[in-house]
Amino acid sequence: MSVDAVHQSSTPGERKAREVAEEAREREWARPSFAKGIYLGDFDVKLIHPYPVPDPEVAKRGTQFLDALREVCETIDGARIEREDHIPDDTMAALRRIGAFGMKIPREYGGLGLSLVDYGRALMLISTVHPSLGALLSAHQSIGVPEPVRMFGTPEQKQEYLPRCAAGAVSAFLLTEPDVGSDPARMGSTATPTDDGSAYLLDGVKLWTTNGPIAELLVVMAAVPPHDGARAGISAFVVEADSPGITVEHRNRFMGLRGMENGVTRFRQVRVPAENRLGREGQGLKIALTTLNTGRLSIPAIVAGAGKWSLGIARQWSKERVQWGRPIGEHEAVGSKLAFIAATTFALESVFELSAVLADAGQKDVRIEAALAKLWSSEMGYRVADELVQIRGGRGFETADSLAARGERAVPAEQLLRDMRINRIFEGSSEIMRLLIAREAVDMHLSAAGELASRDADLRTKARAAVGASGFYARWLPTLVAGQGVRPGAYGEFGRLARHVRFVERSSRTLARRTFYAMARWQARLDRKEVLLGRIVDIGAELFAMSAVCTRAEAIRREDPAKGADVVRLADAFCEQSRQRVAETFRRLGDSTDRTDTRLARAVLDGRLRWLEDGVIDQSEGTGPWISHDTP
């Protein structure tokens, strides 16, 4: 039995869901991963230091495009997009004119061939004009047609679709369904082969199709039923959006991201040529997950831009607003918030840039780095937005239009809070991201434990597995006892920040030991300890962020000594704040309310606490089912 049996559950539905997700995983680690090492107690700073240097020619092209993009951005009225809930046609035309829809597409196919770093900087810039513009471009290029076709398409498919996408043919990615989120085993959309094998007939409904209502090309995930002795399974198809049988039934509206085109798309017997299938039958989910490995980096870039904007607003307002005889920024309560926003903004940019430059270099496996960057940035970015609203006080709660109408600067702080909220859900919710990262973090333990991690193995089988596991751990555990982090002069090249690097190394070994203890205690039940696993992931995320901050700060200090003191001050402040979060999360690994919370949650689900809901009116009751039925 596979070591992955740890993910088997007692119900067939759970077992099937785990198996589908497990089959889609990339199981091999052919290249080193810095972030994976953090979870194994193997902190190898040489993988990220000295800071990777981008290719000069590519960087030059990136700078030229960013200059052109800034000129276009200065002509766009973000407030108009917010009011009208629509991106104007002239804005779309301007973006097409400068090649914004082909930023990531290779130059041989008509794209700009920018690096991930410059692509992210572009998203950072345009999203501060209005975030729906970032959503438009990232949905098109990070997860839409260009990326999966570039990675998995045939030469013919690349020649057919990439030039169109680079020229501005908007694309969308369709995976989610009304009853399917992060559990693809429940997928209801089907792609049935025709009798002659020349095409597939696509049926189903897709929900939350960003760019879907305006897209010209779609990447659609659908289940191919078993046929001709083949197991088939979830597969990916490039579909022309104007194909007969496709209907956009609804344009969704949200608490934020006004202007984003997102809808419900129905497929009724849509004929898709067989040559439009990406990869093999059954490879669709792997294609989706592989695309997301670097596609997720669009969110950290956008969030870093929001942090920069927030810092500028917070700085100016905290000097302008006077209370009790002093600018509010000079009051300690507000000053601490300014320090948090500044330090976190530097970290947000550092986490994005390190992850992106590692991905550009192509020498490291960055699947965990990208996932951690998305998770950590989306959580911390929302905290930054919340603190900005608090600093602004009543004006933070007031809309920009209302502020302007009464003669004040139209600062959309409340809009930022609404817009930032989705990042904790987009492209894998924080809860799902923690589980995905945890699966990779404990992979070594699962391999070592073998049948010990199986729910179904008998005692004799587990006893044999214990012998093999004990041999592995007898070699591995001693490596966690001591390391460079306990040596006072270690990592001296980081100067004042060396003590933080030593802290990361020590904490990495501690985290690895605590993960081992959790594995030893819970064994096959570990996959159910989602909150515990989430804390393990969160500690690693903070350690990764500290590592990114220290390496980037040292690189900036060497390149620009004039900034040196300020950069080190920023990095030092962030690491001090991060260390407190790490210490608190470590404490909660062994002292938490998980058990009582679980019991209370069961009482809620069983209906025993319905009396607590008395005394209110729920006006949503009777308006429709919790999940819409698969009917027109």
C-alpha positions in Angstrom: 0.0 0.0 0.0 1.2 3.5 -0.8 2.4 5.8 1.9 -0.3 8.1 0.7 -2.8 5.9 2.5 -2.7 8.4 5.3 -5.2 10.4 3.3 -7.7 7.5 3.1 -10.8 8.2 5.1 -13.6 6.1 6.5 -16.2 7.1 3.9 -16.0 6.3 0.1 -16.6 10.0 -0.8 -13.7 11.2 1.3 -11.4 8.4 0.0 -12.2 9.2 -3.6 -11.6 12.9 -3.0 -8.2 12.2 -1.5 -7.2 9.9 -4.2 -8.1 12.3 -7.0 -6.1 15.1 -5.3 -3.2 12.8 -4.6 -3.0 11.6 -8.2 -2.8 15.3 -9.3 0.2 16.0 -7.0 3.7 16.4 -8.4 5.4 13.7 -6.3 9.0 14.1 -7.5 11.4 16.7 -6.2 14.0 16.8 -9.0 15.2 20.3 -8.0 16.0 21.7 -4.5 13.4 23.7 -2.6 14.4 26.2 0.0 10.9 26.4 1.6 10.6 22.6 1.8 13.9 22.5 3.7 12.5 24.9 6.3 9.9 22.3 7.3 12.5 19.5 7.4 15.0 21.4 9.6 17.3 21.8 6.7 17.7 25.6 6.4 20.0 26.1 3.4 20.4 29.8 3.0 22.7 29.3 0.0 19.7 28.5 -2.1 18.5 32.1 -1.8 21.7 34.0 -0.9 23.4 35.8 -2.6 20.1 37.2 -3.9 19.4 35.9 -7.4 20.2 38.5 -10.2 17.7 38.8 -13.1 18.9 38.6 -16.7 19.9 42.2 -17.7 18.3 42.1 -21.2 15.0 40.7 -19.8 15.1 43.3 -17.0 15.6 46.1 -19.6 12.6 45.0 -21.6 10.6 44.9 -18.4 11.5 48.4 -17.5 10.5 49.7 -20.9 7.1 48.0 -20.6 6.5 49.3 -17.1 7.2 52.8 -18.4 4.6 52.3 -21.2 2.1 50.8 -18.7 2.5 53.7 -16.3 1.6 56.1 -19.1 -1.5 54.2 -19.8 -2.4 53.8 -16.1 -2.2 57.6 -15.7 -5.1 57.9 -18.3 -7.4 55.4 -16.5 -10.1 56.6 -14.2 -10.3 54.0 -11.5 -13.1 55.7 -9.7 -15.2 55.5 -12.9 -14.6 51.7 -13.0 -15.7 51.5 -9.4 -18.9 53.5 -10.0 -19.9 51.9 -13.3 -18.8 48.3 -12.4 -17.2 48.0 -15.8 -13.8 48.4 -17.5 -14.3 50.8 -20.4 -13.6 49.7 -24.0 -10.9 52.4 -24.4 -9.0 51.1 -21.5 -9.1 47.6 -23.0 -7.9 49.0 -26.3 -5.0 50.8 -24.6 -3.9 47.7 -22.8 -4.0 45.7 -26.0 -2.0 48.4 -27.8 1.0 48.1 -25.4 0.8 44.3 -25.3 -0.4 43.9 -21.7 -2.3 40.8 -22.6 0.9 39.1 -23.7 3.2 39.9 -20.8 4.1 36.3 -20.0 3.7 34.9 -23.5 7.1 34.1 -25.2 8.2 36.6 -27.8 8.2 34.0 -30.6 4.4 33.9 -30.3 3.9 37.6 -30.3 4.2 38.2 -26.6 6.5 40.3 -24.5 8.3 37.5 -22.8 8.6 39.4 -19.5 10.0 37.8 -16.4 7.7 36.8 -13.6 9.3 39.6 -11.5 8.3 42.3 -14.1 4.9 40.7 -14.7 4.2 41.0 -11.0 5.4 44.6 -10.9 3.0 45.3 -13.7 0.1 43.8 -11.8 1.3 45.7 -8.7 1.1 49.0 -10.7 -2.2 48.5 -12.5 -4.0 47.1 -9.5 -3.5 50.4 -7.6 -5.4 52.1 -10.4 -8.2 49.6 -9.9 -7.9 46.0 -8.8 -10.3 44.7 -11.4 -7.6 45.5 -14.0 -5.2 43.3 -12.2 -7.8 40.5 -12.0 -8.5 40.8 -15.7 -4.8 40.5 -16.7 -3.9 37.9 -14.1 -6.9 35.6 -14.8 -6.0 35.8 -18.5 -2.3 35.1 -18.2 -1.7 33.3 -14.9 -4.4 30.7 -15.1 -6.2 31.4 -18.4 -5.4 29.9 -21.8 -1.8 31.3 -22.3 -0.1 29.5 -19.4 -1.4 25.9 -19.7 -1.0 26.1 -23.5 2.6 27.3 -23.1 3.4 24.6 -20.6 1.4 21.6 -21.9 0.2 22.5 -25.4 1.4 20.9 -28.6 3.3 23.0 -31.2 0.1 23.4 -33.2 -1.8 24.5 -30.1 0.8 27.1 -29.3 0.8 28.5 -32.8 -3.0 28.6 -32.8 -3.7 30.2 -29.4 -0.7 32.1 -28.0 -0.6 34.8 -30.7 -4.3 35.4 -30.3 -4.0 35.7 -26.6 -1.0 38.0 -26.9 -3.0 40.3 -29.2 -5.7 40.6 -26.6 -8.1 37.8 -27.1 -9.3 37.5 -23.4 -9.2 34.1 -21.9 -10.7 32.5 -18.8 -10.2 29.4 -16.6 -13.2 27.3 -15.8 -12.9 24.8 -13.0 -15.3 25.6 -10.1 -18.9 24.5 -10.2 -21.9 25.3 -8.0 -21.2 22.2 -5.9 -17.5 21.8 -6.5 -14.8 24.1 -5.0 -11.6 22.5 -3.9 -13.0 18.9 -4.2 -12.6 18.0 -7.9 -13.8 14.5 -7.3 -17.3 15.9 -7.2 -17.0 17.5 -10.7 -20.2 17.2 -12.6 -19.1 18.6 -16.0 -18.5 15.9 -18.5 -16.7 15.7 -21.9 -18.0 12.6 -23.7 -16.0 11.4 -26.7 -18.0 11.1 -30.0 -18.3 7.7 -31.6 -15.6 8.5 -34.2 -13.3 10.0 -31.6 -12.9 13.3 -33.5 -14.4 15.4 -30.7 -15.9 15.6 -27.2 -19.4 16.8 -26.2 -19.1 19.1 -23.3 -22.0 19.4 -20.7 -22.1 21.1 -17.4 -22.1 24.4 -15.4 -19.2 26.5 -14.3 -19.3 29.1 -11.5 -17.2 32.2 -10.8 -15.7 32.3 -14.2 -13.4 35.3 -14.0 -13.3 36.9 -17.5 -15.9 34.4 -18.6 -18.6 36.9 -19.7 -16.1 38.7 -22.0 -13.7 35.8 -22.9 -12.9 34.7 -26.4 -11.1 31.5 -25.3 -11.7 29.3 -22.3 -9.8 26.6 -20.5 -12.5 24.1 -19.3 -12.0 21.2 -16.9 -14.4 18.3 -17.4 -14.5 14.6 -16.5 -14.1 12.3 -19.5 -16.0 9.0 -18.7 -14.1 5.7 -19.0 -14.1 4.5 -22.6 -12.3 2.0 -24.8 -10.6 0.5 -21.8 -9.2 3.8 -20.7 -9.8 5.2 -17.2 -9.9 8.8 -18.5 -10.8 11.3 -15.8 -10.7 15.1 -15.4 -9.2 16.6 -18.6 -8.5 20.1 -19.8 -9.8 21.6 -23.1 -9.4 24.9 -24.9 -12.8 26.0 -26.0 -13.9 28.8 -28.3 -16.3 30.9 -26.2 -18.7 31.5 -29.2 -19.2 27.7 -29.8 -22.8 26.7 -30.1 -24.3 25.5 -26.8 -22.4 27.9 -24.6 -24.4 30.3 -22.5 -23.3 32.9 -20.0 -26.3 32.8 -17.7 -25.4 35.4 -15.1 -22.8 38.0 -14.3 -21.9 37.7 -10.6 -21.4 40.7 -8.3 -19.3 40.8 -5.2 -18.4 42.9 -2.1 -15.3 44.1 -4.0 -13.5 43.9 -7.3 -16.3 45.9 -9.1 -15.6 45.9 -12.8 -14.4 42.3 -12.7 -16.3 40.2 -15.3 -17.2 37.0 -13.5 -20.2 34.8 -14.3 -22.0 31.5 -14.6 -21.3 29.6 -17.8 -23.4 26.6 -19.1 -22.4 24.0 -21.7 -25.0 22.0 -23.5 -23.6 19.4 -25.9 -20.8 21.8 -26.9 -18.7 20.1 -29.6 -14.9 20.5 -28.8 -12.5 19.1 -31.4 -10.2 16.3 -30.0 -7.2 18.4 -31.0 -8.3 21.0 -28.4 -7.6 18.8 -25.5 -4.5 19.8 -23.5 -2.3 16.9 -22.5 -3.7 13.4 -22.0 -7.1 12.4 -20.8 -7.1 12.4 -17.0 -4.3 15.0 -16.8 -6.5 18.0 -16.4 -6.2 18.5 -12.6 -2.4 18.1 -12.8 -2.4 20.7 -15.5 -4.4 23.0 -13.3 -2.3 22.6 -10.2 1.0 22.9 -12.2 -0.2 26.1 -13.8 -1.1 27.5 -10.4 2.4 26.8 -9.0 3.6 30.0 -10.4 0.2 31.5 -11.3 -0.5 32.1 -7.6 2.4 34.6 -7.6 0.0 37.2 -9.1 -1.7 37.6 -5.8 1.4 38.4 -3.7 2.4 41.0 -6.4 -1.0 42.7 -6.2 -1.0 42.6 -2.4 2.4 44.1 -2.3 1.2 47.0 -4.4 -1.8 47.5 -2.1 0.7 47.6 0.8 2.8 50.3 -0.9 -0.3 52.4 -1.5 -1.5 51.9 2.1 1.8 53.0 3.4 1.7 56.2 1.4 -1.8 57.1 2.5 -1.1 56.2 6.1 2.1 58.3 6.2 0.5 61.4 4.7 -2.6 61.2 6.8 -0.7 60.5 10.0 1.2 63.8 9.5 -1.8 65.8 8.4 -4.3 64.8 11.1 -3.6 66.5 14.4 -5.1 65.4 17.7 -4.3 66.6 21.3 -1.6 68.9 19.9 0.4 66.4 17.9 0.1 64.7 14.5 -1.6 61.3 15.1 1.5 59.5 13.8 3.4 60.7 16.7 1.1 59.0 19.2 2.4 55.6 20.0 -0.9 53.8 19.3 -0.9 55.0 15.7 2.9 54.9 15.4 2.8 51.2 16.1 0.4 50.7 13.2 2.6 52.7 10.9 5.5 50.6 11.8 3.5 47.4 11.1 2.4 48.7 7.7 5.9 49.8 6.7 7.6 46.6 7.9 5.0 44.3 6.4 5.0 46.2 3.1 8.7 45.6 2.8 8.2 41.9 3.6 5.3 41.6 1.1 7.5 42.9 -1.7 10.4 40.7 -0.6 8.3 37.6 -0.4 6.9 38.2 -3.9 10.3 39.2 -5.5 12.2 36.3 -4.0 9.6 33.7 -5.1 9.4 35.2 -8.6 13.1 35.5 -9.1 13.6 31.9 -8.0 10.9 30.9 -10.5 12.5 32.9 -13.3 15.8 31.3 -12.7 14.2 27.8 -13.1 16.8 26.1 -11.0 14.7 25.5 -7.9 11.4 23.8 -7.2 9.2 26.7 -6.1 5.8 25.0 -5.6 6.0 25.5 -1.8 7.5 29.0 -2.1 4.6 30.1 -4.4 2.0 28.6 -2.2 3.5 30.1 0.9 3.8 33.5 -0.8 0.1 33.4 -1.7 -1.1 32.3 1.7 1.1 34.6 3.8 0.7 37.7 1.6 -3.1 37.4 1.4 -3.4 37.1 5.1 -1.0 39.9 6.0 -2.1 42.2 3.2 -5.7 42.1 4.6 -4.3 43.1 8.0 -2.5 46.0 6.4 -5.7 47.2 4.8 -7.6 46.9 8.0 -5.0 48.9 9.9 -5.2 51.6 7.3 -8.9 51.9 7.7 -8.4 52.1 11.5 -5.8 54.9 11.1 -8.1 56.9 8.9 -10.9 56.5 11.5 -14.4 57.6 10.2 -12.8 58.6 6.9 -11.6 55.1 6.5 -15.2 53.9 6.6 -16.5 56.6 4.3 -16.4 56.0 0.5 -14.1 58.0 -1.8 -17.1 59.5 -3.6 -18.6 60.7 -0.4 -15.3 62.2 0.7 -14.9 64.0 -2.6 -18.5 65.3 -2.5 -17.8 67.1 0.8 -14.5 68.5 -0.5 -11.9 66.1 0.9 -9.3 63.9 -0.7 -11.0 60.9 -2.3 -9.1 58.1 -0.5 -10.8 54.7 -1.2 -9.6 53.0 2.0 -12.9 51.1 2.5 -12.7 49.9 -1.1 -9.3 48.5 -0.5 -10.6 46.5 2.5 -13.4 45.1 0.3 -11.1 44.4 -2.6 -8.4 42.7 -0.5 -10.7 40.3 1.1 -11.0 38.0 -1.9 -7.3 37.3 -1.9 -7.7 34.9 1.0 -10.1 32.9 -1.1 -8.9 33.3 -4.7 -6.9 30.5 -6.2 -7.2 28.3 -3.1 -8.6 29.6 0.2 -6.2 30.0 3.1 -7.5 26.9 4.7 -7.0 24.8 1.5 -3.6 26.3 1.0 -2.5 25.3 4.5 -3.6 21.7 3.8 -1.8 21.6 0.4 1.4 23.0 1.9 1.1 20.7 4.9 0.8 17.7 2.6 4.2 18.6 1.1 5.7 19.5 4.5 4.9 16.0 5.9 5.7 14.1 2.8 9.0 12.9 4.1 7.4 11.6 7.3 4.7 9.8 5.3 7.4 8.1 3.2 9.3 7.1 6.3 6.2 6.0 8.2 4.8 3.8 5.4 1.9 1.7 6.7 2.1 3.3 10.1 0.3 6.2 8.4 -2.4 4.0 7.0 -5.9 3.8 8.5 -6.4 0.3 7.1 -3.2 -1.6 7.9 -3.3 -4.3 10.6 -1.1 -4.3 13.7 1.4 -6.8 12.2 1.8 -4.6 9.1 2.2 -1.5 11.3 4.8 -3.3 13.4 6.9 -4.0 10.3 6.6 -0.4 9.2 7.7 0.8 12.6 11.0 -1.0 12.2 11.7 0.7 8.9 10.6 4.1 10.3 12.8 3.8 13.4 15.9 3.3 11.2 15.1 6.5 9.2 14.4 8.6 12.3 17.5 7.3 14.1 19.5 8.9 11.3 17.4 12.0 10.8 16.6 13.2 14.3 20.2 13.7 15.5 20.6 16.2 12.7 18.0 18.4 14.4 19.9 18.7 17.7 22.4 21.4 16.7 23.0 23.7 13.7 24.5 27.0 12.6 21.7 28.9 14.5 23.4 28.2 17.9 26.8 29.5 16.8 27.1 33.2 17.8 29.1 34.3 14.7 27.1 32.3 12.1 25.7 34.1 9.0 27.9 37.1 9.8 27.6 38.3 6.2 24.1 39.5 7.1 25.5 42.0 9.6 22.9 43.3 12.0 20.3 40.9 10.6 22.4 37.8 11.2 20.7 37.1 14.6 17.4 36.8 12.7 18.9 34.4 10.2 20.1 32.3 13.2 16.7 32.4 14.7 15.2 31.1 11.4 17.7 28.2 11.4 17.0 27.3 15.0 13.2 27.6 14.5 13.4 25.4 11.4 14.9 22.6 13.4 12.4 23.1 16.1 9.5 23.0 13.6 10.8 19.8 12.1 10.9 18.2 15.5 7.4 19.4 16.4 6.1 18.0 13.1 7.7 14.7 13.9 6.1 14.6 17.3 2.7 15.4 15.7 3.2 12.6 13.2 4.2 10.1 15.9 1.2 11.0 18.1 -1.5 11.2 15.5 -0.2 8.9 12.7 -3.1 8.0 10.4 -5.3 10.7 12.1 -2.9 13.5 11.3 -4.8 14.5 8.2 -7.8 15.3 10.4 -5.8 17.7 12.6 -6.2 20.5 10.1 -5.8 23.3 12.7 -2.6 21.8 14.0 -1.2 21.3 10.5 -2.2 24.9 9.7 -0.1 26.2 12.6 2.8 24.2 11.4 2.4 25.8 7.9 2.0 29.3 9.4 5.3 29.0 11.3 7.1 28.0 8.1 5.5 30.9 6.3 6.8 33.4 8.8 10.3 31.8 8.6 10.2 32.0 4.8 9.1 35.7 5.0 12.0 36.5 7.4 14.4 34.7 5.1 13.2 36.7 2.1 13.4 40.0 4.0 16.9 39.4 5.3 18.4 38.3 1.9 16.7 41.1 0.0 17.7 43.7 2.6 21.3 42.6 2.4 21.2 42.7 -1.4 19.8 46.3 -1.4 22.3 47.4 1.3 25.2 46.2 -0.9 23.8 47.7 -4.1 22.7 51.0 -2.6 24.6 51.9 0.6 22.7 55.2 0.9 19.5 53.1 1.6 21.4 50.6 3.7 20.5 51.9 7.2 16.8 52.4 6.4 16.5 49.0 4.7 18.2 47.2 7.6 15.9 49.1 10.0 12.8 47.9 8.0 14.0 44.3 7.9 15.0 44.3 11.6 11.5 45.7 12.6 9.7 43.1 10.5 11.8 40.2 11.9 11.1 41.4 15.5 7.3 41.4 14.7 7.5 38.1 12.9 9.4 36.4 15.8 6.6 37.3 18.1 4.1 35.7 15.8 6.3 32.6 15.5 6.6 32.3 19.3 2.9 32.6 19.8 2.1 30.0 17.1 4.7 27.6 18.6 3.0 28.0 21.9 -0.4 27.1 20.4 1.0 23.9 18.9 1.0 22.5 22.4 -1.5 24.7 24.2 -4.7 25.3 22.2 -8.5 25.2 22.4 -8.7 22.7 19.5 -10.4 19.9 21.6 -13.1 22.2 23.1 -13.6 24.0 19.8 -14.2 20.6 18.1 -16.8 19.6 20.6 -18.5 22.9 20.4 -18.6 22.8 16.6 -20.2 19.4 16.8 -22.9 20.8 19.2 -23.6 23.6 16.7 -23.8 21.1 13.7 -26.1 18.8 15.7 -28.5 21.7 16.3 -28.2 21.6 20.1 -27.4 25.3 20.2 -30.2 26.5 18.0 -31.6 28.5 20.9 -28.6 30.8 20.6 -30.0 31.9 17.2 -33.3 33.1 18.6 -34.3 36.7 18.6 -33.2 37.7 15.0 -34.7 37.7 11.6 -33.0 36.0 8.6 -34.3 37.7 5.5 -32.3 35.3 3.3 -34.6 32.4 4.4 -36.7 31.1 1.5 -34.9 33.0 -1.2 -33.3 29.9 -2.7 -31.3 26.8 -2.0 -27.9 27.0 -0.4 -26.4 25.6 -3.6 -28.1 26.2 -6.9 -29.4 23.1 -8.8 -28.0 22.1 -12.2 -30.9 23.5 -14.1 -31.2 26.3 -16.7 
